[in-house]
Amino acid sequence: MATSTYNIVQLVGTSDVSWEDAAKRAVETASGSLRDIRVAEVTRLDMTIEKGKVKLYRARVNISFKYEEEKAKKKK
């Protein structure tokens, strides 16, 4: 079995619909600029409240993607 190394970034997705939609938006947005995303872990859920009502659902998501060793070597 080959070993791998992964980078992890933390993002916050938002939605006026649900926490699930907020997490999904974070992953889908990240996939536009990150390649080879492997895992997304929701680490925190919260909401913003305005006038006693939920205004926005927020999901903090750790996203891991494969570290590209060749690119790292070229930067040295």
PyMOL Python script that loads the backbone (N, CA, C, O; Angstrom):
from pymol import cmd

cmd.read_pdbstr("""\
ATOM      1  N   MET A   1       0.841  -1.180   0.000  1.00  0.00           N
ATOM      2  CA  MET A   1       0.000   0.000   0.000  1.00  0.00           C
ATOM      3  C   MET A   1       0.886   1.244   0.000  1.00  0.00           C
ATOM      4  O   MET A   1       1.790   1.350   0.829  1.00  0.00           O
ATOM      5  N   ALA A   2       0.649   2.169  -0.896  1.00  0.00           N
ATOM      6  CA  ALA A   2       1.414   3.401  -0.968  1.00  0.00           C
ATOM      7  C   ALA A   2       0.969   4.363   0.119  1.00  0.00           C
ATOM      8  O   ALA A   2      -0.204   4.406   0.488  1.00  0.00           O
ATOM      9  N   THR A   3       1.922   5.135   0.627  1.00  0.00           N
ATOM     10  CA  THR A   3       1.576   6.134   1.629  1.00  0.00           C
ATOM     11  C   THR A   3       1.371   7.474   0.937  1.00  0.00           C
ATOM     12  O   THR A   3       1.898   7.704  -0.152  1.00  0.00           O
ATOM     13  N   SER A   4       0.616   8.342   1.561  1.00  0.00           N
ATOM     14  CA  SER A   4       0.321   9.655   0.995  1.00  0.00           C
ATOM     15  C   SER A   4       0.349  10.705   2.085  1.00  0.00           C
ATOM     16  O   SER A   4       0.258  10.395   3.273  1.00  0.00           O
ATOM     17  N   THR A   5       0.474  11.939   1.667  1.00  0.00           N
ATOM     18  CA  THR A   5       0.408  13.079   2.568  1.00  0.00           C
ATOM     19  C   THR A   5      -0.702  13.990   2.077  1.00  0.00           C
ATOM     20  O   THR A   5      -0.901  14.140   0.872  1.00  0.00           O
ATOM     21  N   TYR A   6      -1.426  14.597   3.010  1.00  0.00           N
ATOM     22  CA  TYR A   6      -2.565  15.431   2.647  1.00  0.00           C
ATOM     23  C   TYR A   6      -2.462  16.812   3.284  1.00  0.00           C
ATOM     24  O   TYR A   6      -1.982  16.954   4.409  1.00  0.00           O
ATOM     25  N   ASN A   7      -2.908  17.809   2.566  1.00  0.00           N
ATOM     26  CA  ASN A   7      -3.079  19.158   3.097  1.00  0.00           C
ATOM     27  C   ASN A   7      -4.482  19.257   3.664  1.00  0.00           C
ATOM     28  O   ASN A   7      -5.390  18.563   3.206  1.00  0.00           O
ATOM     29  N   ILE A   8      -4.665  20.112   4.653  1.00  0.00           N
ATOM     30  CA  ILE A   8      -5.998  20.357   5.208  1.00  0.00           C
ATOM     31  C   ILE A   8      -6.228  21.859   5.265  1.00  0.00           C
ATOM     32  O   ILE A   8      -5.395  22.611   5.770  1.00  0.00           O
ATOM     33  N   VAL A   9      -7.362  22.280   4.743  1.00  0.00           N
ATOM     34  CA  VAL A   9      -7.768  23.680   4.841  1.00  0.00           C
ATOM     35  C   VAL A   9      -9.104  23.741   5.567  1.00  0.00           C
ATOM     36  O   VAL A   9      -9.907  22.810   5.506  1.00  0.00           O
ATOM     37  N   GLN A  10      -9.320  24.845   6.246  1.00  0.00           N
ATOM     38  CA  GLN A  10     -10.578  25.024   6.959  1.00  0.00           C
ATOM     39  C   GLN A  10     -11.374  26.116   6.252  1.00  0.00           C
ATOM     40  O   GLN A  10     -10.866  27.207   5.995  1.00  0.00           O
ATOM     41  N   LEU A  11     -12.628  25.804   5.944  1.00  0.00           N
ATOM     42  CA  LEU A  11     -13.510  26.742   5.265  1.00  0.00           C
ATOM     43  C   LEU A  11     -14.814  26.881   6.047  1.00  0.00           C
ATOM     44  O   LEU A  11     -15.160  26.014   6.849  1.00  0.00           O
ATOM     45  N   VAL A  12     -15.522  27.962   5.812  1.00  0.00           N
ATOM     46  CA  VAL A  12     -16.861  28.136   6.372  1.00  0.00           C
ATOM     47  C   VAL A  12     -17.818  28.347   5.211  1.00  0.00           C
ATOM     48  O   VAL A  12     -17.710  29.322   4.467  1.00  0.00           O
ATOM     49  N   GLY A  13     -18.751  27.422   5.069  1.00  0.00           N
ATOM     50  CA  GLY A  13     -19.792  27.553   4.057  1.00  0.00           C
ATOM     51  C   GLY A  13     -21.035  28.139   4.699  1.00  0.00           C
ATOM     52  O   GLY A  13     -21.300  27.897   5.876  1.00  0.00           O
ATOM     53  N   THR A  14     -21.800  28.908   3.935  1.00  0.00           N
ATOM     54  CA  THR A  14     -23.024  29.506   4.466  1.00  0.00           C
ATOM     55  C   THR A  14     -24.209  29.192   3.560  1.00  0.00           C
ATOM     56  O   THR A  14     -24.059  28.963   2.360  1.00  0.00           O
ATOM     57  N   SER A  15     -25.388  29.189   4.172  1.00  0.00           N
ATOM     58  CA  SER A  15     -26.615  28.924   3.420  1.00  0.00           C
ATOM     59  C   SER A  15     -27.800  29.492   4.192  1.00  0.00           C
ATOM     60  O   SER A  15     -27.795  29.516   5.423  1.00  0.00           O
ATOM     61  N   ASP A  16     -28.790  29.937   3.482  1.00  0.00           N
ATOM     62  CA  ASP A  16     -30.023  30.355   4.149  1.00  0.00           C
ATOM     63  C   ASP A  16     -31.029  29.208   4.200  1.00  0.00           C
ATOM     64  O   ASP A  16     -32.166  29.396   4.632  1.00  0.00           O
ATOM     65  N   VAL A  17     -30.605  27.999   3.751  1.00  0.00           N
ATOM     66  CA  VAL A  17     -31.489  26.835   3.705  1.00  0.00           C
ATOM     67  C   VAL A  17     -31.223  25.857   4.851  1.00  0.00           C
ATOM     68  O   VAL A  17     -32.147  25.509   5.587  1.00  0.00           O
ATOM     69  N   SER A  18     -29.954  25.400   5.016  1.00  0.00           N
ATOM     70  CA  SER A  18     -29.646  24.382   6.031  1.00  0.00           C
ATOM     71  C   SER A  18     -28.144  24.272   6.253  1.00  0.00           C
ATOM     72  O   SER A  18     -27.346  24.792   5.473  1.00  0.00           O
ATOM     73  N   TRP A  19     -27.770  23.577   7.344  1.00  0.00           N
ATOM     74  CA  TRP A  19     -26.349  23.303   7.602  1.00  0.00           C
ATOM     75  C   TRP A  19     -25.789  22.384   6.516  1.00  0.00           C
ATOM     76  O   TRP A  19     -24.660  22.563   6.059  1.00  0.00           O
ATOM     77  N   GLU A  20     -26.584  21.410   6.114  1.00  0.00           N
ATOM     78  CA  GLU A  20     -26.137  20.485   5.064  1.00  0.00           C
ATOM     79  C   GLU A  20     -25.801  21.251   3.785  1.00  0.00           C
ATOM     80  O   GLU A  20     -24.778  20.989   3.153  1.00  0.00           O
ATOM     81  N   ASP A  21     -26.649  22.184   3.412  1.00  0.00           N
ATOM     82  CA  ASP A  21     -26.412  22.988   2.219  1.00  0.00           C
ATOM     83  C   ASP A  21     -25.175  23.865   2.404  1.00  0.00           C
ATOM     84  O   ASP A  21     -24.418  24.064   1.454  1.00  0.00           O
ATOM     85  N   ALA A  22     -24.957  24.388   3.601  1.00  0.00           N
ATOM     86  CA  ALA A  22     -23.775  25.213   3.878  1.00  0.00           C
ATOM     87  C   ALA A  22     -22.495  24.393   3.700  1.00  0.00           C
ATOM     88  O   ALA A  22     -21.534  24.866   3.094  1.00  0.00           O
ATOM     89  N   ALA A  23     -22.481  23.160   4.229  1.00  0.00           N
ATOM     90  CA  ALA A  23     -21.312  22.290   4.093  1.00  0.00           C
ATOM     91  C   ALA A  23     -21.086  21.935   2.628  1.00  0.00           C
ATOM     92  O   ALA A  23     -19.952  21.945   2.148  1.00  0.00           O
ATOM     93  N   LYS A  24     -22.150  21.627   1.932  1.00  0.00           N
ATOM     94  CA  LYS A  24     -22.066  21.274   0.512  1.00  0.00           C
ATOM     95  C   LYS A  24     -21.492  22.432  -0.297  1.00  0.00           C
ATOM     96  O   LYS A  24     -20.668  22.221  -1.187  1.00  0.00           O
ATOM     97  N   ARG A  25     -21.918  23.635   0.005  1.00  0.00           N
ATOM     98  CA  ARG A  25     -21.419  24.807  -0.716  1.00  0.00           C
ATOM     99  C   ARG A  25     -19.919  25.004  -0.476  1.00  0.00           C
ATOM    100  O   ARG A  25     -19.186  25.371  -1.394  1.00  0.00           O
ATOM    101  N   ALA A  26     -19.465  24.759   0.754  1.00  0.00           N
ATOM    102  CA  ALA A  26     -18.036  24.887   1.056  1.00  0.00           C
ATOM    103  C   ALA A  26     -17.223  23.910   0.207  1.00  0.00           C
ATOM    104  O   ALA A  26     -16.209  24.285  -0.382  1.00  0.00           O
ATOM    105  N   VAL A  27     -17.672  22.663   0.150  1.00  0.00           N
ATOM    106  CA  VAL A  27     -16.953  21.631  -0.617  1.00  0.00           C
ATOM    107  C   VAL A  27     -16.992  21.942  -2.109  1.00  0.00           C
ATOM    108  O   VAL A  27     -15.969  21.854  -2.788  1.00  0.00           O
ATOM    109  N   GLU A  28     -18.137  22.296  -2.612  1.00  0.00           N
ATOM    110  CA  GLU A  28     -18.259  22.559  -4.050  1.00  0.00           C
ATOM    111  C   GLU A  28     -17.460  23.791  -4.464  1.00  0.00           C
ATOM    112  O   GLU A  28     -16.884  23.813  -5.552  1.00  0.00           O
ATOM    113  N   THR A  29     -17.419  24.801  -3.624  1.00  0.00           N
ATOM    114  CA  THR A  29     -16.616  25.984  -3.921  1.00  0.00           C
ATOM    115  C   THR A  29     -15.133  25.630  -3.912  1.00  0.00           C
ATOM    116  O   THR A  29     -14.388  26.046  -4.799  1.00  0.00           O
ATOM    117  N   ALA A  30     -14.705  24.862  -2.912  1.00  0.00           N
ATOM    118  CA  ALA A  30     -13.292  24.462  -2.820  1.00  0.00           C
ATOM    119  C   ALA A  30     -12.871  23.617  -4.009  1.00  0.00           C
ATOM    120  O   ALA A  30     -11.732  23.715  -4.467  1.00  0.00           O
ATOM    121  N   SER A  31     -13.770  22.793  -4.509  1.00  0.00           N
ATOM    122  CA  SER A  31     -13.414  21.912  -5.630  1.00  0.00           C
ATOM    123  C   SER A  31     -13.117  22.696  -6.905  1.00  0.00           C
ATOM    124  O   SER A  31     -12.551  22.149  -7.851  1.00  0.00           O
ATOM    125  N   GLY A  32     -13.491  23.959  -6.935  1.00  0.00           N
ATOM    126  CA  GLY A  32     -13.174  24.793  -8.083  1.00  0.00           C
ATOM    127  C   GLY A  32     -11.700  25.161  -8.163  1.00  0.00           C
ATOM    128  O   GLY A  32     -11.201  25.471  -9.245  1.00  0.00           O
ATOM    129  N   SER A  33     -10.991  25.131  -7.027  1.00  0.00           N
ATOM    130  CA  SER A  33      -9.575  25.499  -7.051  1.00  0.00           C
ATOM    131  C   SER A  33      -8.655  24.447  -6.437  1.00  0.00           C
ATOM    132  O   SER A  33      -7.441  24.515  -6.630  1.00  0.00           O
ATOM    133  N   LEU A  34      -9.196  23.486  -5.709  1.00  0.00           N
ATOM    134  CA  LEU A  34      -8.379  22.424  -5.113  1.00  0.00           C
ATOM    135  C   LEU A  34      -8.592  21.136  -5.887  1.00  0.00           C
ATOM    136  O   LEU A  34      -9.723  20.778  -6.217  1.00  0.00           O
ATOM    137  N   ARG A  35      -7.497  20.444  -6.174  1.00  0.00           N
ATOM    138  CA  ARG A  35      -7.609  19.174  -6.889  1.00  0.00           C
ATOM    139  C   ARG A  35      -7.491  18.017  -5.915  1.00  0.00           C
ATOM    140  O   ARG A  35      -6.838  18.117  -4.877  1.00  0.00           O
ATOM    141  N   ASP A  36      -8.125  16.938  -6.264  1.00  0.00           N
ATOM    142  CA  ASP A  36      -7.990  15.670  -5.536  1.00  0.00           C
ATOM    143  C   ASP A  36      -8.466  15.769  -4.082  1.00  0.00           C
ATOM    144  O   ASP A  36      -7.812  15.262  -3.169  1.00  0.00           O
ATOM    145  N   ILE A  37      -9.616  16.431  -3.880  1.00  0.00           N
ATOM    146  CA  ILE A  37     -10.203  16.489  -2.540  1.00  0.00           C
ATOM    147  C   ILE A  37     -10.604  15.077  -2.133  1.00  0.00           C
ATOM    148  O   ILE A  37     -11.230  14.359  -2.912  1.00  0.00           O
ATOM    149  N   ARG A  38     -10.249  14.679  -0.920  1.00  0.00           N
ATOM    150  CA  ARG A  38     -10.501  13.317  -0.470  1.00  0.00           C
ATOM    151  C   ARG A  38     -11.554  13.231   0.630  1.00  0.00           C
ATOM    152  O   ARG A  38     -12.412  12.349   0.602  1.00  0.00           O
ATOM    153  N   VAL A  39     -11.490  14.152   1.605  1.00  0.00           N
ATOM    154  CA  VAL A  39     -12.378  14.058   2.759  1.00  0.00           C
ATOM    155  C   VAL A  39     -12.809  15.463   3.173  1.00  0.00           C
ATOM    156  O   VAL A  39     -12.027  16.411   3.109  1.00  0.00           O
ATOM    157  N   ALA A  40     -14.057  15.579   3.596  1.00  0.00           N
ATOM    158  CA  ALA A  40     -14.552  16.818   4.193  1.00  0.00           C
ATOM    159  C   ALA A  40     -15.136  16.458   5.560  1.00  0.00           C
ATOM    160  O   ALA A  40     -15.970  15.560   5.672  1.00  0.00           O
ATOM    161  N   GLU A  41     -14.694  17.160   6.582  1.00  0.00           N
ATOM    162  CA  GLU A  41     -15.149  16.888   7.943  1.00  0.00           C
ATOM    163  C   GLU A  41     -15.807  18.145   8.501  1.00  0.00           C
ATOM    164  O   GLU A  41     -15.160  19.187   8.610  1.00  0.00           O
ATOM    165  N   VAL A  42     -17.084  18.057   8.853  1.00  0.00           N
ATOM    166  CA  VAL A  42     -17.773  19.177   9.470  1.00  0.00           C
ATOM    167  C   VAL A  42     -17.334  19.232  10.929  1.00  0.00           C
ATOM    168  O   VAL A  42     -17.525  18.278  11.682  1.00  0.00           O
ATOM    169  N   THR A  43     -16.742  20.365  11.320  1.00  0.00           N
ATOM    170  CA  THR A  43     -16.204  20.487  12.675  1.00  0.00           C
ATOM    171  C   THR A  43     -17.027  21.387  13.579  1.00  0.00           C
ATOM    172  O   THR A  43     -16.893  21.339  14.802  1.00  0.00           O
ATOM    173  N   ARG A  44     -17.881  22.210  12.977  1.00  0.00           N
ATOM    174  CA  ARG A  44     -18.688  23.114  13.802  1.00  0.00           C
ATOM    175  C   ARG A  44     -19.881  23.598  13.000  1.00  0.00           C
ATOM    176  O   ARG A  44     -19.781  23.854  11.800  1.00  0.00           O
ATOM    177  N   LEU A  45     -21.005  23.717  13.676  1.00  0.00           N
ATOM    178  CA  LEU A  45     -22.222  24.260  13.073  1.00  0.00           C
ATOM    179  C   LEU A  45     -22.684  25.431  13.918  1.00  0.00           C
ATOM    180  O   LEU A  45     -22.684  25.349  15.146  1.00  0.00           O
ATOM    181  N   ASP A  46     -23.078  26.524  13.272  1.00  0.00           N
ATOM    182  CA  ASP A  46     -23.682  27.628  14.011  1.00  0.00           C
ATOM    183  C   ASP A  46     -24.629  28.388  13.088  1.00  0.00           C
ATOM    184  O   ASP A  46     -24.750  28.075  11.904  1.00  0.00           O
ATOM    185  N   MET A  47     -25.292  29.383  13.647  1.00  0.00           N
ATOM    186  CA  MET A  47     -26.255  30.176  12.886  1.00  0.00           C
ATOM    187  C   MET A  47     -26.081  31.638  13.230  1.00  0.00           C
ATOM    188  O   MET A  47     -25.644  31.981  14.328  1.00  0.00           O
ATOM    189  N   THR A  48     -26.420  32.491  12.294  1.00  0.00           N
ATOM    190  CA  THR A  48     -26.534  33.898  12.620  1.00  0.00           C
ATOM    191  C   THR A  48     -28.028  34.182  12.791  1.00  0.00           C
ATOM    192  O   THR A  48     -28.868  33.665  12.054  1.00  0.00           O
ATOM    193  N   ILE A  49     -28.328  35.007  13.771  1.00  0.00           N
ATOM    194  CA  ILE A  49     -29.718  35.311  14.129  1.00  0.00           C
ATOM    195  C   ILE A  49     -29.959  36.805  13.914  1.00  0.00           C
ATOM    196  O   ILE A  49     -29.122  37.641  14.253  1.00  0.00           O
ATOM    197  N   GLU A  50     -31.102  37.114  13.353  1.00  0.00           N
ATOM    198  CA  GLU A  50     -31.486  38.507  13.160  1.00  0.00           C
ATOM    199  C   GLU A  50     -32.956  38.673  13.528  1.00  0.00           C
ATOM    200  O   GLU A  50     -33.824  38.003  12.969  1.00  0.00           O
ATOM    201  N   LYS A  51     -33.221  39.552  14.453  1.00  0.00           N
ATOM    202  CA  LYS A  51     -34.589  39.809  14.922  1.00  0.00           C
ATOM    203  C   LYS A  51     -35.287  38.528  15.379  1.00  0.00           C
ATOM    204  O   LYS A  51     -36.470  38.317  15.111  1.00  0.00           O
ATOM    205  N   GLY A  52     -34.525  37.677  16.077  1.00  0.00           N
ATOM    206  CA  GLY A  52     -35.094  36.457  16.637  1.00  0.00           C
ATOM    207  C   GLY A  52     -35.293  35.314  15.652  1.00  0.00           C
ATOM    208  O   GLY A  52     -35.858  34.282  16.014  1.00  0.00           O
ATOM    209  N   LYS A  53     -34.842  35.480  14.419  1.00  0.00           N
ATOM    210  CA  LYS A  53     -35.008  34.431  13.418  1.00  0.00           C
ATOM    211  C   LYS A  53     -33.658  34.056  12.821  1.00  0.00           C
ATOM    212  O   LYS A  53     -32.740  34.872  12.747  1.00  0.00           O
ATOM    213  N   VAL A  54     -33.563  32.798  12.396  1.00  0.00           N
ATOM    214  CA  VAL A  54     -32.329  32.324  11.764  1.00  0.00           C
ATOM    215  C   VAL A  54     -32.153  33.042  10.436  1.00  0.00           C
ATOM    216  O   VAL A  54     -33.025  33.003   9.567  1.00  0.00           O
ATOM    217  N   LYS A  55     -31.010  33.697  10.297  1.00  0.00           N
ATOM    218  CA  LYS A  55     -30.718  34.381   9.037  1.00  0.00           C
ATOM    219  C   LYS A  55     -29.830  33.512   8.150  1.00  0.00           C
ATOM    220  O   LYS A  55     -30.026  33.454   6.936  1.00  0.00           O
ATOM    221  N   LEU A  56     -28.844  32.831   8.763  1.00  0.00           N
ATOM    222  CA  LEU A  56     -27.870  32.083   7.979  1.00  0.00           C
ATOM    223  C   LEU A  56     -27.357  30.882   8.764  1.00  0.00           C
ATOM    224  O   LEU A  56     -27.030  31.002   9.944  1.00  0.00           O
ATOM    225  N   TYR A  57     -27.288  29.740   8.118  1.00  0.00           N
ATOM    226  CA  TYR A  57     -26.649  28.544   8.670  1.00  0.00           C
ATOM    227  C   TYR A  57     -25.190  28.567   8.236  1.00  0.00           C
ATOM    228  O   TYR A  57     -24.879  28.886   7.088  1.00  0.00           O
ATOM    229  N   ARG A  58     -24.296  28.223   9.166  1.00  0.00           N
ATOM    230  CA  ARG A  58     -22.871  28.190   8.840  1.00  0.00           C
ATOM    231  C   ARG A  58     -22.276  26.850   9.248  1.00  0.00           C
ATOM    232  O   ARG A  58     -22.541  26.343  10.339  1.00  0.00           O
ATOM    233  N   ALA A  59     -21.467  26.284   8.358  1.00  0.00           N
ATOM    234  CA  ALA A  59     -20.804  25.015   8.634  1.00  0.00           C
ATOM    235  C   ALA A  59     -19.299  25.207   8.444  1.00  0.00           C
ATOM    236  O   ALA A  59     -18.840  25.583   7.365  1.00  0.00           O
ATOM    237  N   ARG A  60     -18.540  24.941   9.511  1.00  0.00           N
ATOM    238  CA  ARG A  60     -17.071  24.973   9.403  1.00  0.00           C
ATOM    239  C   ARG A  60     -16.631  23.588   8.961  1.00  0.00           C
ATOM    240  O   ARG A  60     -16.997  22.586   9.576  1.00  0.00           O
ATOM    241  N   VAL A  61     -15.845  23.535   7.893  1.00  0.00           N
ATOM    242  CA  VAL A  61     -15.483  22.270   7.267  1.00  0.00           C
ATOM    243  C   VAL A  61     -13.970  22.196   7.068  1.00  0.00           C
ATOM    244  O   VAL A  61     -13.366  23.112   6.511  1.00  0.00           O
ATOM    245  N   ASN A  62     -13.366  21.105   7.524  1.00  0.00           N
ATOM    246  CA  ASN A  62     -11.972  20.811   7.194  1.00  0.00           C
ATOM    247  C   ASN A  62     -11.972  19.969   5.932  1.00  0.00           C
ATOM    248  O   ASN A  62     -12.622  18.925   5.875  1.00  0.00           O
ATOM    249  N   ILE A  63     -11.251  20.415   4.932  1.00  0.00           N
ATOM    250  CA  ILE A  63     -11.192  19.707   3.658  1.00  0.00           C
ATOM    251  C   ILE A  63      -9.760  19.237   3.441  1.00  0.00           C
ATOM    252  O   ILE A  63      -8.819  20.028   3.513  1.00  0.00           O
ATOM    253  N   SER A  64      -9.603  17.946   3.175  1.00  0.00           N
ATOM    254  CA  SER A  64      -8.257  17.434   2.919  1.00  0.00           C
ATOM    255  C   SER A  64      -8.118  17.048   1.456  1.00  0.00           C
ATOM    256  O   SER A  64      -9.036  16.514   0.834  1.00  0.00           O
ATOM    257  N   PHE A  65      -6.943  17.337   0.936  1.00  0.00           N
ATOM    258  CA  PHE A  65      -6.643  17.009  -0.449  1.00  0.00           C
ATOM    259  C   PHE A  65      -5.195  16.546  -0.532  1.00  0.00           C
ATOM    260  O   PHE A  65      -4.361  16.924   0.290  1.00  0.00           O
ATOM    261  N   LYS A  66      -4.916  15.740  -1.516  1.00  0.00           N
ATOM    262  CA  LYS A  66      -3.612  15.096  -1.628  1.00  0.00           C
ATOM    263  C   LYS A  66      -2.511  16.122  -1.902  1.00  0.00           C
ATOM    264  O   LYS A  66      -2.638  16.974  -2.782  1.00  0.00           O
ATOM    265  N   TYR A  67      -1.448  16.020  -1.139  1.00  0.00           N
ATOM    266  CA  TYR A  67      -0.268  16.864  -1.300  1.00  0.00           C
ATOM    267  C   TYR A  67       0.472  16.429  -2.553  1.00  0.00           C
ATOM    268  O   TYR A  67       0.760  15.245  -2.729  1.00  0.00           O
ATOM    269  N   GLU A  68       0.777  17.374  -3.416  1.00  0.00           N
ATOM    270  CA  GLU A  68       1.452  17.048  -4.668  1.00  0.00           C
ATOM    271  C   GLU A  68       2.942  17.295  -4.513  1.00  0.00           C
ATOM    272  O   GLU A  68       3.410  18.430  -4.602  1.00  0.00           O
ATOM    273  N   GLU A  69       3.669  16.233  -4.282  1.00  0.00           N
ATOM    274  CA  GLU A  69       5.100  16.321  -3.994  1.00  0.00           C
ATOM    275  C   GLU A  69       5.899  16.925  -5.143  1.00  0.00           C
ATOM    276  O   GLU A  69       6.834  17.687  -4.899  1.00  0.00           O
ATOM    277  N   GLU A  70       5.562  16.611  -6.362  1.00  0.00           N
ATOM    278  CA  GLU A  70       6.312  17.133  -7.506  1.00  0.00           C
ATOM    279  C   GLU A  70       6.267  18.651  -7.565  1.00  0.00           C
ATOM    280  O   GLU A  70       7.280  19.291  -7.848  1.00  0.00           O
ATOM    281  N   LYS A  71       5.121  19.225  -7.307  1.00  0.00           N
ATOM    282  CA  LYS A  71       4.999  20.686  -7.326  1.00  0.00           C
ATOM    283  C   LYS A  71       5.813  21.302  -6.202  1.00  0.00           C
ATOM    284  O   LYS A  71       6.424  22.356  -6.383  1.00  0.00           O
ATOM    285  N   ALA A  72       5.829  20.655  -5.039  1.00  0.00           N
ATOM    286  CA  ALA A  72       6.599  21.153  -3.909  1.00  0.00           C
ATOM    287  C   ALA A  72       8.095  21.147  -4.225  1.00  0.00           C
ATOM    288  O   ALA A  72       8.803  22.078  -3.841  1.00  0.00           O
ATOM    289  N   LYS A  73       8.582  20.133  -4.904  1.00  0.00           N
ATOM    290  CA  LYS A  73       9.997  20.059  -5.276  1.00  0.00           C
ATOM    291  C   LYS A  73      10.373  21.153  -6.246  1.00  0.00           C
ATOM    292  O   LYS A  73      11.471  21.702  -6.156  1.00  0.00           O
ATOM    293  N   LYS A  74       9.489  21.485  -7.176  1.00  0.00           N
ATOM    294  CA  LYS A  74       9.770  22.525  -8.172  1.00  0.00           C
ATOM    295  C   LYS A  74       9.890  23.898  -7.528  1.00  0.00           C
ATOM    296  O   LYS A  74      10.611  24.755  -8.041  1.00  0.00           O
ATOM    297  N   LYS A  75       9.197  24.126  -6.411  1.00  0.00           N
ATOM    298  CA  LYS A  75       9.229  25.420  -5.736  1.00  0.00           C
ATOM    299  C   LYS A  75      10.547  25.645  -5.006  1.00  0.00           C
ATOM    300  O   LYS A  75      10.897  26.789  -4.715  1.00  0.00           O
ATOM    301  N   LYS A  76      11.284  24.582  -4.705  1.00  0.00           N
ATOM    302  CA  LYS A  76      12.551  24.712  -3.951  1.00  0.00           C
ATOM    303  C   LYS A  76      13.650  25.322  -4.767  1.00  0.00           C
ATOM    304  O   LYS A  76      14.764  25.494  -4.272  1.00  0.00           O
TER     305      LYS A  76
END
""", "prot")
cmd.dss("prot")
cmd.show_as("cartoon", "prot")
cmd.util.cbc("prot")
cmd.orient("prot")
